[in-house]
Amino acid sequence: MREFAGKFKEGENYSKYALYYNLLGDKERTLEFLEKAFQRRENSMLTLDVDPEWDEIRTDPRFQDLVKRVGLNQ
C-alpha cells in the first residue's frame, strides 16, 4: 500500500489525505486522517454526510460516530 503520511506538509488538509487513503481502500488510515481533520475543524468535515467520496466507509460505526460528533445528521 502506498504511504502518503510521510509527505504531509504543514497547512495541508488532513481530509485530503483521508480521501487518498479512502481511494486506496485503507479504511484505518482514512478514519485516522478524518479524525485529525475533525480535531483541526476543517471545513471539509461539513459535507461528510453527503459527499459521495465517503460512500465506501459510510456504514463503518467509527465514521457514523464522526458524522454525529461533527453535528451532522446521517
Distance bins in CASP14 RR format, pairs under 12 A and 6 or more apart:
PFRMAT RR
TARGET T0000
AUTHOR 0000-0000-0000
RMODE 2
METHOD distances of the structure
MODEL  1
1 20 0 0 0 0 0 1 0 0 0 0 0
1 21 0 0 0 0 1 0 0 0 0 0 0
1 23 0 0 0 0 0 1 0 0 0 0 0
1 24 1 0 0 1 0 0 0 0 0 0 0
1 25 0 0 0 0 1 0 0 0 0 0 0
1 26 1 0 1 0 0 0 0 0 0 0 0
1 27 0 0 0 0 0 1 0 0 0 0 0
1 28 0 0 0 0 0 1 0 0 0 0 0
1 29 0 0 0 0 1 0 0 0 0 0 0
1 30 0 0 0 0 0 1 0 0 0 0 0
2 17 0 0 0 0 0 1 0 0 0 0 0
2 20 0 0 0 0 1 0 0 0 0 0 0
2 21 0 0 0 0 1 0 0 0 0 0 0
2 23 0 0 0 0 0 1 0 0 0 0 0
2 24 1 0 0 1 0 0 0 0 0 0 0
2 25 0 0 0 0 0 1 0 0 0 0 0
2 26 0 0 0 0 1 0 0 0 0 0 0
2 29 0 0 0 0 0 1 0 0 0 0 0
3 17 0 0 0 0 0 1 0 0 0 0 0
3 20 0 0 0 0 0 1 0 0 0 0 0
3 21 0 0 0 0 1 0 0 0 0 0 0
3 24 0 0 0 0 1 0 0 0 0 0 0
3 26 0 0 0 0 1 0 0 0 0 0 0
3 29 0 0 0 0 1 0 0 0 0 0 0
4 12 0 0 0 0 0 1 0 0 0 0 0
4 14 0 0 0 0 0 1 0 0 0 0 0
4 16 0 0 0 0 1 0 0 0 0 0 0
4 17 1 0 1 0 0 0 0 0 0 0 0
4 18 0 0 0 0 1 0 0 0 0 0 0
4 19 0 0 0 0 1 0 0 0 0 0 0
4 20 1 0 1 0 0 0 0 0 0 0 0
4 21 1 0 0 1 0 0 0 0 0 0 0
4 22 0 0 0 0 0 1 0 0 0 0 0
4 23 0 0 0 0 0 1 0 0 0 0 0
4 24 0 0 0 0 1 0 0 0 0 0 0
4 26 0 0 0 0 1 0 0 0 0 0 0
4 29 0 0 0 0 1 0 0 0 0 0 0
4 30 0 0 0 0 0 1 0 0 0 0 0
4 32 0 0 0 0 0 1 0 0 0 0 0
4 33 0 0 0 0 1 0 0 0 0 0 0
5 12 0 0 0 0 0 1 0 0 0 0 0
5 14 0 0 0 0 1 0 0 0 0 0 0
5 16 0 0 0 0 0 1 0 0 0 0 0
5 17 1 0 0 1 0 0 0 0 0 0 0
5 18 0 0 0 0 0 1 0 0 0 0 0
5 20 0 0 0 0 1 0 0 0 0 0 0
5 21 0 0 0 0 1 0 0 0 0 0 0
5 24 0 0 0 0 0 1 0 0 0 0 0
5 26 0 0 0 0 0 1 0 0 0 0 0
5 28 0 0 0 0 0 1 0 0 0 0 0
5 29 1 0 0 1 0 0 0 0 0 0 0
5 30 0 0 0 0 0 1 0 0 0 0 0
5 32 0 0 0 0 1 0 0 0 0 0 0
5 33 0 0 0 0 1 0 0 0 0 0 0
5 36 0 0 0 0 0 1 0 0 0 0 0
6 12 0 0 0 0 0 1 0 0 0 0 0
6 17 0 0 0 0 1 0 0 0 0 0 0
6 20 0 0 0 0 0 1 0 0 0 0 0
6 29 0 0 0 0 0 1 0 0 0 0 0
6 33 0 0 0 0 0 1 0 0 0 0 0
7 16 0 0 0 0 0 1 0 0 0 0 0
7 17 0 0 0 0 1 0 0 0 0 0 0
7 20 0 0 0 0 1 0 0 0 0 0 0
8 14 1 0 0 1 0 0 0 0 0 0 0
8 15 0 0 0 0 0 1 0 0 0 0 0
8 16 0 0 0 0 1 0 0 0 0 0 0
8 17 1 0 0 1 0 0 0 0 0 0 0
8 18 0 0 0 0 0 1 0 0 0 0 0
8 20 0 0 0 0 0 1 0 0 0 0 0
8 21 0 0 0 0 0 1 0 0 0 0 0
8 29 0 0 0 0 0 1 0 0 0 0 0
8 32 0 0 0 0 0 1 0 0 0 0 0
8 33 0 0 0 0 1 0 0 0 0 0 0
8 36 0 0 0 0 1 0 0 0 0 0 0
8 37 0 0 0 0 0 1 0 0 0 0 0
9 16 0 0 0 0 0 1 0 0 0 0 0
9 17 0 0 0 0 0 1 0 0 0 0 0
10 40 0 0 0 0 0 1 0 0 0 0 0
11 17 0 0 0 0 0 1 0 0 0 0 0
11 36 0 0 0 0 0 1 0 0 0 0 0
11 37 0 0 0 0 0 1 0 0 0 0 0
11 40 0 0 0 0 1 0 0 0 0 0 0
11 42 0 0 0 0 0 1 0 0 0 0 0
12 18 0 0 0 0 0 1 0 0 0 0 0
12 19 0 0 0 0 0 1 0 0 0 0 0
12 20 0 0 0 0 0 1 0 0 0 0 0
12 33 0 0 0 0 0 1 0 0 0 0 0
12 36 0 0 0 0 0 1 0 0 0 0 0
12 37 0 0 0 0 0 1 0 0 0 0 0
12 40 0 0 0 0 0 1 0 0 0 0 0
12 42 0 0 0 0 0 1 0 0 0 0 0
12 44 0 0 0 0 0 1 0 0 0 0 0
13 19 0 0 0 0 1 0 0 0 0 0 0
13 20 0 0 0 0 0 1 0 0 0 0 0
13 33 0 0 0 0 1 0 0 0 0 0 0
13 34 0 0 0 0 0 1 0 0 0 0 0
13 36 0 0 0 0 1 0 0 0 0 0 0
13 37 1 0 0 1 0 0 0 0 0 0 0
13 38 0 0 0 0 0 1 0 0 0 0 0
13 40 0 0 0 0 1 0 0 0 0 0 0
13 41 0 0 0 0 0 1 0 0 0 0 0
13 42 1 0 1 0 0 0 0 0 0 0 0
13 43 0 0 0 0 1 0 0 0 0 0 0
13 44 1 0 0 1 0 0 0 0 0 0 0
13 45 0 0 0 0 1 0 0 0 0 0 0
14 20 0 0 0 0 0 1 0 0 0 0 0
14 21 0 0 0 0 0 1 0 0 0 0 0
14 29 0 0 0 0 0 1 0 0 0 0 0
14 30 0 0 0 0 0 1 0 0 0 0 0
14 31 0 0 0 0 0 1 0 0 0 0 0
14 32 0 0 0 0 1 0 0 0 0 0 0
14 33 1 0 1 0 0 0 0 0 0 0 0
14 34 1 0 0 1 0 0 0 0 0 0 0
14 35 0 0 0 0 1 0 0 0 0 0 0
14 36 1 0 1 0 0 0 0 0 0 0 0
14 37 1 1 0 0 0 0 0 0 0 0 0
14 38 0 0 0 0 1 0 0 0 0 0 0
14 39 0 0 0 0 1 0 0 0 0 0 0
14 40 1 0 0 1 0 0 0 0 0 0 0
14 41 0 0 0 0 0 1 0 0 0 0 0
14 42 1 0 0 1 0 0 0 0 0 0 0
14 43 0 0 0 0 0 1 0 0 0 0 0
14 44 0 0 0 0 1 0 0 0 0 0 0
14 45 0 0 0 0 1 0 0 0 0 0 0
15 21 0 0 0 0 0 1 0 0 0 0 0
15 22 0 0 0 0 1 0 0 0 0 0 0
15 30 0 0 0 0 1 0 0 0 0 0 0
15 31 0 0 0 0 0 1 0 0 0 0 0
15 32 0 0 0 0 0 1 0 0 0 0 0
15 33 1 0 0 1 0 0 0 0 0 0 0
15 34 1 0 0 1 0 0 0 0 0 0 0
15 35 0 0 0 0 0 1 0 0 0 0 0
15 36 0 0 0 0 1 0 0 0 0 0 0
15 37 1 0 1 0 0 0 0 0 0 0 0
15 38 0 0 0 0 1 0 0 0 0 0 0
15 39 0 0 0 0 0 1 0 0 0 0 0
15 40 0 0 0 0 1 0 0 0 0 0 0
15 41 0 0 0 0 0 1 0 0 0 0 0
15 42 1 0 1 0 0 0 0 0 0 0 0
15 43 0 0 0 0 1 0 0 0 0 0 0
15 44 1 0 1 0 0 0 0 0 0 0 0
15 45 1 0 0 1 0 0 0 0 0 0 0
15 46 0 0 0 0 0 1 0 0 0 0 0
15 47 0 0 0 0 1 0 0 0 0 0 0
15 48 0 0 0 0 1 0 0 0 0 0 0
15 51 0 0 0 0 1 0 0 0 0 0 0
15 53 0 0 0 0 1 0 0 0 0 0 0
15 54 0 0 0 0 1 0 0 0 0 0 0
15 66 0 0 0 0 0 1 0 0 0 0 0
15 70 0 0 0 0 0 1 0 0 0 0 0
16 22 0 0 0 0 0 1 0 0 0 0 0
16 23 0 0 0 0 0 1 0 0 0 0 0
16 30 0 0 0 0 0 1 0 0 0 0 0
16 33 0 0 0 0 1 0 0 0 0 0 0
16 34 0 0 0 0 0 1 0 0 0 0 0
16 36 0 0 0 0 0 1 0 0 0 0 0
16 37 0 0 0 0 1 0 0 0 0 0 0
16 40 0 0 0 0 0 1 0 0 0 0 0
16 42 0 0 0 0 1 0 0 0 0 0 0
16 44 0 0 0 0 1 0 0 0 0 0 0
16 53 0 0 0 0 0 1 0 0 0 0 0
17 23 0 0 0 0 0 1 0 0 0 0 0
17 24 0 0 0 0 0 1 0 0 0 0 0
17 26 0 0 0 0 0 1 0 0 0 0 0
17 29 1 0 0 1 0 0 0 0 0 0 0
17 30 0 0 0 0 1 0 0 0 0 0 0
17 31 0 0 0 0 0 1 0 0 0 0 0
17 32 0 0 0 0 1 0 0 0 0 0 0
17 33 1 0 1 0 0 0 0 0 0 0 0
17 34 0 0 0 0 1 0 0 0 0 0 0
17 35 0 0 0 0 0 1 0 0 0 0 0
17 36 0 0 0 0 1 0 0 0 0 0 0
17 37 0 0 0 0 1 0 0 0 0 0 0
17 40 0 0 0 0 0 1 0 0 0 0 0
17 42 0 0 0 0 0 1 0 0 0 0 0
17 44 0 0 0 0 0 1 0 0 0 0 0
18 24 0 0 0 0 0 1 0 0 0 0 0
18 25 0 0 0 0 0 1 0 0 0 0 0
18 26 0 0 0 0 1 0 0 0 0 0 0
18 27 0 0 0 0 0 1 0 0 0 0 0
18 28 0 0 0 0 0 1 0 0 0 0 0
18 29 1 0 0 1 0 0 0 0 0 0 0
18 30 1 0 1 0 0 0 0 0 0 0 0
18 31 1 0 0 1 0 0 0 0 0 0 0
18 32 1 0 0 1 0 0 0 0 0 0 0
18 33 1 1 0 0 0 0 0 0 0 0 0
18 34 1 0 1 0 0 0 0 0 0 0 0
18 35 0 0 0 0 1 0 0 0 0 0 0
18 36 0 0 0 0 1 0 0 0 0 0 0
18 37 1 0 0 1 0 0 0 0 0 0 0
18 38 0 0 0 0 1 0 0 0 0 0 0
18 40 0 0 0 0 0 1 0 0 0 0 0
18 42 0 0 0 0 1 0 0 0 0 0 0
18 44 0 0 0 0 1 0 0 0 0 0 0
18 45 0 0 0 0 1 0 0 0 0 0 0
18 48 0 0 0 0 0 1 0 0 0 0 0
18 51 0 0 0 0 0 1 0 0 0 0 0
18 53 0 0 0 0 1 0 0 0 0 0 0
18 54 0 0 0 0 1 0 0 0 0 0 0
18 56 0 0 0 0 0 1 0 0 0 0 0
18 57 0 0 0 0 1 0 0 0 0 0 0
18 63 0 0 0 0 0 1 0 0 0 0 0
18 66 0 0 0 0 0 1 0 0 0 0 0
19 25 0 0 0 0 0 1 0 0 0 0 0
19 26 0 0 0 0 0 1 0 0 0 0 0
19 29 0 0 0 0 0 1 0 0 0 0 0
19 30 1 0 0 1 0 0 0 0 0 0 0
19 33 0 0 0 0 1 0 0 0 0 0 0
19 34 0 0 0 0 1 0 0 0 0 0 0
19 37 0 0 0 0 1 0 0 0 0 0 0
19 42 0 0 0 0 0 1 0 0 0 0 0
19 44 0 0 0 0 1 0 0 0 0 0 0
19 47 0 0 0 0 0 1 0 0 0 0 0
19 48 0 0 0 0 0 1 0 0 0 0 0
19 51 0 0 0 0 1 0 0 0 0 0 0
19 52 0 0 0 0 0 1 0 0 0 0 0
19 53 1 0 1 0 0 0 0 0 0 0 0
19 54 0 0 0 0 1 0 0 0 0 0 0
19 56 0 0 0 0 0 1 0 0 0 0 0
19 57 0 0 0 0 0 1 0 0 0 0 0
20 26 0 0 0 0 1 0 0 0 0 0 0
20 29 0 0 0 0 1 0 0 0 0 0 0
20 30 0 0 0 0 1 0 0 0 0 0 0
20 32 0 0 0 0 0 1 0 0 0 0 0
20 33 0 0 0 0 1 0 0 0 0 0 0
20 34 0 0 0 0 0 1 0 0 0 0 0
20 53 0 0 0 0 0 1 0 0 0 0 0
21 27 0 0 0 0 1 0 0 0 0 0 0
21 28 0 0 0 0 1 0 0 0 0 0 0
21 29 1 1 0 0 0 0 0 0 0 0 0
21 30 1 0 1 0 0 0 0 0 0 0 0
21 31 0 0 0 0 1 0 0 0 0 0 0
21 32 1 0 0 1 0 0 0 0 0 0 0
21 33 1 0 0 1 0 0 0 0 0 0 0
21 34 0 0 0 0 1 0 0 0 0 0 0
21 36 0 0 0 0 0 1 0 0 0 0 0
21 37 0 0 0 0 0 1 0 0 0 0 0
21 53 0 0 0 0 0 1 0 0 0 0 0
21 54 0 0 0 0 0 1 0 0 0 0 0
21 56 0 0 0 0 0 1 0 0 0 0 0
21 57 0 0 0 0 1 0 0 0 0 0 0
22 28 0 0 0 0 0 1 0 0 0 0 0
22 29 0 0 0 0 1 0 0 0 0 0 0
22 30 1 0 1 0 0 0 0 0 0 0 0
22 31 0 0 0 0 1 0 0 0 0 0 0
22 32 0 0 0 0 0 1 0 0 0 0 0
22 33 0 0 0 0 1 0 0 0 0 0 0
22 34 0 0 0 0 1 0 0 0 0 0 0
22 48 0 0 0 0 0 1 0 0 0 0 0
22 51 0 0 0 0 0 1 0 0 0 0 0
22 52 0 0 0 0 0 1 0 0 0 0 0
22 53 1 0 0 1 0 0 0 0 0 0 0
22 54 1 0 0 1 0 0 0 0 0 0 0
22 55 0 0 0 0 1 0 0 0 0 0 0
22 56 1 0 0 1 0 0 0 0 0 0 0
22 57 1 0 0 1 0 0 0 0 0 0 0
22 58 0 0 0 0 0 1 0 0 0 0 0
22 60 0 0 0 0 0 1 0 0 0 0 0
22 63 0 0 0 0 0 1 0 0 0 0 0
23 29 0 0 0 0 0 1 0 0 0 0 0
23 30 0 0 0 0 1 0 0 0 0 0 0
23 53 0 0 0 0 1 0 0 0 0 0 0
23 54 0 0 0 0 0 1 0 0 0 0 0
23 55 0 0 0 0 0 1 0 0 0 0 0
23 56 0 0 0 0 1 0 0 0 0 0 0
23 57 0 0 0 0 0 1 0 0 0 0 0
24 30 0 0 0 0 1 0 0 0 0 0 0
24 33 0 0 0 0 0 1 0 0 0 0 0
24 56 0 0 0 0 0 1 0 0 0 0 0
25 31 0 0 0 0 0 1 0 0 0 0 0
25 56 1 0 0 1 0 0 0 0 0 0 0
25 57 0 0 0 0 1 0 0 0 0 0 0
25 60 0 0 0 0 0 1 0 0 0 0 0
26 32 0 0 0 0 1 0 0 0 0 0 0
26 33 0 0 0 0 1 0 0 0 0 0 0
26 34 0 0 0 0 0 1 0 0 0 0 0
26 56 0 0 0 0 0 1 0 0 0 0 0
26 57 0 0 0 0 0 1 0 0 0 0 0
27 33 0 0 0 0 0 1 0 0 0 0 0
27 34 0 0 0 0 0 1 0 0 0 0 0
27 54 0 0 0 0 0 1 0 0 0 0 0
27 56 1 0 0 1 0 0 0 0 0 0 0
27 57 1 0 1 0 0 0 0 0 0 0 0
27 58 0 0 0 0 0 1 0 0 0 0 0
27 59 0 0 0 0 0 1 0 0 0 0 0
27 60 1 0 0 1 0 0 0 0 0 0 0
27 61 0 0 0 0 0 1 0 0 0 0 0
27 62 0 0 0 0 1 0 0 0 0 0 0
27 63 0 0 0 0 1 0 0 0 0 0 0
28 34 0 0 0 0 0 1 0 0 0 0 0
28 35 0 0 0 0 0 1 0 0 0 0 0
28 57 0 0 0 0 0 1 0 0 0 0 0
28 60 0 0 0 0 0 1 0 0 0 0 0
28 62 0 0 0 0 1 0 0 0 0 0 0
28 63 0 0 0 0 0 1 0 0 0 0 0
29 35 0 0 0 0 0 1 0 0 0 0 0
29 36 0 0 0 0 0 1 0 0 0 0 0
29 57 0 0 0 0 0 1 0 0 0 0 0
30 36 0 0 0 0 0 1 0 0 0 0 0
30 37 0 0 0 0 0 1 0 0 0 0 0
30 48 0 0 0 0 0 1 0 0 0 0 0
30 53 0 0 0 0 0 1 0 0 0 0 0
30 54 0 0 0 0 1 0 0 0 0 0 0
30 56 0 0 0 0 1 0 0 0 0 0 0
30 57 1 0 1 0 0 0 0 0 0 0 0
30 58 0 0 0 0 0 1 0 0 0 0 0
30 60 0 0 0 0 1 0 0 0 0 0 0
30 62 0 0 0 0 1 0 0 0 0 0 0
30 63 0 0 0 0 1 0 0 0 0 0 0
30 66 0 0 0 0 0 1 0 0 0 0 0
31 37 0 0 0 0 0 1 0 0 0 0 0
31 38 0 0 0 0 0 1 0 0 0 0 0
31 48 0 0 0 0 0 1 0 0 0 0 0
31 54 0 0 0 0 0 1 0 0 0 0 0
31 56 0 0 0 0 0 1 0 0 0 0 0
31 57 1 0 0 1 0 0 0 0 0 0 0
31 58 0 0 0 0 0 1 0 0 0 0 0
31 60 1 0 0 1 0 0 0 0 0 0 0
31 61 0 0 0 0 0 1 0 0 0 0 0
31 62 1 0 1 0 0 0 0 0 0 0 0
31 63 1 0 0 1 0 0 0 0 0 0 0
31 64 0 0 0 0 0 1 0 0 0 0 0
31 65 0 0 0 0 1 0 0 0 0 0 0
31 66 1 0 0 1 0 0 0 0 0 0 0
31 67 0 0 0 0 0 1 0 0 0 0 0
32 38 0 0 0 0 0 1 0 0 0 0 0
32 39 0 0 0 0 0 1 0 0 0 0 0
32 57 0 0 0 0 0 1 0 0 0 0 0
32 62 0 0 0 0 1 0 0 0 0 0 0
32 63 0 0 0 0 0 1 0 0 0 0 0
32 66 0 0 0 0 0 1 0 0 0 0 0
33 39 0 0 0 0 0 1 0 0 0 0 0
33 40 0 0 0 0 0 1 0 0 0 0 0
33 42 0 0 0 0 0 1 0 0 0 0 0
33 44 0 0 0 0 0 1 0 0 0 0 0
33 45 0 0 0 0 0 1 0 0 0 0 0
33 54 0 0 0 0 0 1 0 0 0 0 0
33 57 0 0 0 0 0 1 0 0 0 0 0
33 66 0 0 0 0 0 1 0 0 0 0 0
34 40 0 0 0 0 0 1 0 0 0 0 0
34 42 0 0 0 0 1 0 0 0 0 0 0
34 44 0 0 0 0 1 0 0 0 0 0 0
34 45 1 0 0 1 0 0 0 0 0 0 0
34 47 0 0 0 0 0 1 0 0 0 0 0
34 48 1 0 0 1 0 0 0 0 0 0 0
34 51 0 0 0 0 0 1 0 0 0 0 0
34 53 0 0 0 0 0 1 0 0 0 0 0
34 54 0 0 0 0 1 0 0 0 0 0 0
34 57 0 0 0 0 1 0 0 0 0 0 0
34 58 0 0 0 0 0 1 0 0 0 0 0
34 60 0 0 0 0 0 1 0 0 0 0 0
34 62 0 0 0 0 1 0 0 0 0 0 0
34 63 1 0 0 1 0 0 0 0 0 0 0
34 64 0 0 0 0 0 1 0 0 0 0 0
34 65 0 0 0 0 0 1 0 0 0 0 0
34 66 1 0 1 0 0 0 0 0 0 0 0
34 67 0 0 0 0 1 0 0 0 0 0 0
34 69 0 0 0 0 0 1 0 0 0 0 0
34 70 0 0 0 0 1 0 0 0 0 0 0
35 42 0 0 0 0 0 1 0 0 0 0 0
35 45 0 0 0 0 0 1 0 0 0 0 0
35 48 0 0 0 0 0 1 0 0 0 0 0
35 62 0 0 0 0 1 0 0 0 0 0 0
35 63 0 0 0 0 0 1 0 0 0 0 0
35 65 0 0 0 0 1 0 0 0 0 0 0
35 66 1 0 0 1 0 0 0 0 0 0 0
35 69 0 0 0 0 1 0 0 0 0 0 0
35 70 0 0 0 0 0 1 0 0 0 0 0
36 42 0 0 0 0 1 0 0 0 0 0 0
36 44 0 0 0 0 0 1 0 0 0 0 0
36 45 0 0 0 0 0 1 0 0 0 0 0
36 66 0 0 0 0 0 1 0 0 0 0 0
37 43 0 0 0 0 1 0 0 0 0 0 0
37 44 1 0 0 1 0 0 0 0 0 0 0
37 45 1 0 1 0 0 0 0 0 0 0 0
37 46 0 0 0 0 0 1 0 0 0 0 0
37 47 0 0 0 0 0 1 0 0 0 0 0
37 48 0 0 0 0 1 0 0 0 0 0 0
37 54 0 0 0 0 0 1 0 0 0 0 0
37 66 0 0 0 0 1 0 0 0 0 0 0
37 69 0 0 0 0 0 1 0 0 0 0 0
37 70 0 0 0 0 1 0 0 0 0 0 0
38 44 0 0 0 0 0 1 0 0 0 0 0
38 45 1 0 1 0 0 0 0 0 0 0 0
38 46 0 0 0 0 0 1 0 0 0 0 0
38 48 0 0 0 0 1 0 0 0 0 0 0
38 62 0 0 0 0 0 1 0 0 0 0 0
38 63 0 0 0 0 0 1 0 0 0 0 0
38 65 0 0 0 0 0 1 0 0 0 0 0
38 66 1 0 0 1 0 0 0 0 0 0 0
38 67 0 0 0 0 1 0 0 0 0 0 0
38 68 0 0 0 0 0 1 0 0 0 0 0
38 69 1 0 0 1 0 0 0 0 0 0 0
38 70 1 0 0 1 0 0 0 0 0 0 0
38 71 0 0 0 0 0 1 0 0 0 0 0
38 72 0 0 0 0 0 1 0 0 0 0 0
39 45 0 0 0 0 1 0 0 0 0 0 0
39 66 0 0 0 0 0 1 0 0 0 0 0
39 69 0 0 0 0 0 1 0 0 0 0 0
39 70 0 0 0 0 0 1 0 0 0 0 0
41 69 0 0 0 0 0 1 0 0 0 0 0
41 70 0 0 0 0 1 0 0 0 0 0 0
42 48 0 0 0 0 0 1 0 0 0 0 0
42 70 0 0 0 0 0 1 0 0 0 0 0
43 70 0 0 0 0 0 1 0 0 0 0 0
44 50 0 0 0 0 0 1 0 0 0 0 0
44 51 0 0 0 0 1 0 0 0 0 0 0
44 53 0 0 0 0 1 0 0 0 0 0 0
44 54 0 0 0 0 0 1 0 0 0 0 0
44 70 0 0 0 0 0 1 0 0 0 0 0
45 51 0 0 0 0 1 0 0 0 0 0 0
45 54 0 0 0 0 0 1 0 0 0 0 0
45 63 0 0 0 0 0 1 0 0 0 0 0
45 66 0 0 0 0 1 0 0 0 0 0 0
45 67 0 0 0 0 1 0 0 0 0 0 0
45 68 0 0 0 0 0 1 0 0 0 0 0
45 69 0 0 0 0 1 0 0 0 0 0 0
45 70 1 0 1 0 0 0 0 0 0 0 0
45 71 0 0 0 0 1 0 0 0 0 0 0
45 72 0 0 0 0 1 0 0 0 0 0 0
46 67 0 0 0 0 0 1 0 0 0 0 0
46 70 1 0 0 1 0 0 0 0 0 0 0
46 71 0 0 0 0 1 0 0 0 0 0 0
46 72 1 0 0 1 0 0 0 0 0 0 0
47 53 0 0 0 0 1 0 0 0 0 0 0
47 54 0 0 0 0 1 0 0 0 0 0 0
47 67 0 0 0 0 0 1 0 0 0 0 0
47 70 0 0 0 0 1 0 0 0 0 0 0
47 72 0 0 0 0 1 0 0 0 0 0 0
48 54 1 0 0 1 0 0 0 0 0 0 0
48 55 0 0 0 0 0 1 0 0 0 0 0
48 57 0 0 0 0 0 1 0 0 0 0 0
48 58 0 0 0 0 1 0 0 0 0 0 0
48 60 0 0 0 0 0 1 0 0 0 0 0
48 63 1 0 0 1 0 0 0 0 0 0 0
48 64 0 0 0 0 1 0 0 0 0 0 0
48 65 0 0 0 0 0 1 0 0 0 0 0
48 66 1 0 0 1 0 0 0 0 0 0 0
48 67 1 0 1 0 0 0 0 0 0 0 0
48 68 0 0 0 0 0 1 0 0 0 0 0
48 69 0 0 0 0 0 1 0 0 0 0 0
48 70 1 0 1 0 0 0 0 0 0 0 0
48 71 0 0 0 0 1 0 0 0 0 0 0
48 72 1 0 0 1 0 0 0 0 0 0 0
48 73 0 0 0 0 0 1 0 0 0 0 0
48 74 0 0 0 0 1 0 0 0 0 0 0
49 55 0 0 0 0 0 1 0 0 0 0 0
49 58 0 0 0 0 1 0 0 0 0 0 0
49 63 0 0 0 0 1 0 0 0 0 0 0
49 64 0 0 0 0 1 0 0 0 0 0 0
49 66 0 0 0 0 0 1 0 0 0 0 0
49 67 1 0 1 0 0 0 0 0 0 0 0
49 68 0 0 0 0 1 0 0 0 0 0 0
49 69 0 0 0 0 0 1 0 0 0 0 0
49 70 0 0 0 0 1 0 0 0 0 0 0
49 71 0 0 0 0 1 0 0 0 0 0 0
49 72 1 0 1 0 0 0 0 0 0 0 0
49 73 1 0 0 1 0 0 0 0 0 0 0
49 74 1 0 1 0 0 0 0 0 0 0 0
50 58 0 0 0 0 0 1 0 0 0 0 0
50 67 0 0 0 0 0 1 0 0 0 0 0
50 70 0 0 0 0 0 1 0 0 0 0 0
50 72 0 0 0 0 1 0 0 0 0 0 0
50 73 0 0 0 0 0 1 0 0 0 0 0
50 74 0 0 0 0 1 0 0 0 0 0 0
51 57 0 0 0 0 0 1 0 0 0 0 0
51 58 0 0 0 0 1 0 0 0 0 0 0
51 63 0 0 0 0 0 1 0 0 0 0 0
51 67 0 0 0 0 0 1 0 0 0 0 0
51 70 0 0 0 0 0 1 0 0 0 0 0
51 72 0 0 0 0 0 1 0 0 0 0 0
51 74 0 0 0 0 0 1 0 0 0 0 0
52 58 0 0 0 0 1 0 0 0 0 0 0
53 63 0 0 0 0 0 1 0 0 0 0 0
54 60 0 0 0 0 1 0 0 0 0 0 0
54 62 0 0 0 0 0 1 0 0 0 0 0
54 63 1 0 0 1 0 0 0 0 0 0 0
54 64 0 0 0 0 0 1 0 0 0 0 0
54 66 0 0 0 0 1 0 0 0 0 0 0
54 67 0 0 0 0 1 0 0 0 0 0 0
54 70 0 0 0 0 0 1 0 0 0 0 0
54 72 0 0 0 0 0 1 0 0 0 0 0
54 74 0 0 0 0 0 1 0 0 0 0 0
55 63 0 0 0 0 0 1 0 0 0 0 0
56 63 0 0 0 0 1 0 0 0 0 0 0
57 63 1 0 1 0 0 0 0 0 0 0 0
57 64 0 0 0 0 1 0 0 0 0 0 0
57 65 0 0 0 0 0 1 0 0 0 0 0
57 66 0 0 0 0 1 0 0 0 0 0 0
57 67 0 0 0 0 0 1 0 0 0 0 0
58 64 1 0 0 1 0 0 0 0 0 0 0
58 66 0 0 0 0 0 1 0 0 0 0 0
58 67 0 0 0 0 1 0 0 0 0 0 0
58 72 0 0 0 0 0 1 0 0 0 0 0
58 74 1 0 0 1 0 0 0 0 0 0 0
59 67 0 0 0 0 0 1 0 0 0 0 0
59 74 0 0 0 0 0 1 0 0 0 0 0
60 66 0 0 0 0 1 0 0 0 0 0 0
60 67 0 0 0 0 0 1 0 0 0 0 0
60 74 0 0 0 0 0 1 0 0 0 0 0
61 67 0 0 0 0 0 1 0 0 0 0 0
61 68 0 0 0 0 0 1 0 0 0 0 0
61 74 0 0 0 0 0 1 0 0 0 0 0
62 68 0 0 0 0 0 1 0 0 0 0 0
62 69 0 0 0 0 0 1 0 0 0 0 0
63 69 0 0 0 0 0 1 0 0 0 0 0
63 70 0 0 0 0 0 1 0 0 0 0 0
63 72 0 0 0 0 0 1 0 0 0 0 0
63 74 0 0 0 0 1 0 0 0 0 0 0
64 70 0 0 0 0 0 1 0 0 0 0 0
64 71 0 0 0 0 0 1 0 0 0 0 0
64 72 0 0 0 0 0 1 0 0 0 0 0
64 73 0 0 0 0 0 1 0 0 0 0 0
64 74 1 0 0 1 0 0 0 0 0 0 0
65 71 0 0 0 0 0 1 0 0 0 0 0
65 72 0 0 0 0 0 1 0 0 0 0 0
65 74 0 0 0 0 0 1 0 0 0 0 0
66 72 0 0 0 0 1 0 0 0 0 0 0
66 74 0 0 0 0 1 0 0 0 0 0 0
67 73 0 0 0 0 1 0 0 0 0 0 0
67 74 1 0 1 0 0 0 0 0 0 0 0
68 74 1 0 0 1 0 0 0 0 0 0 0
END
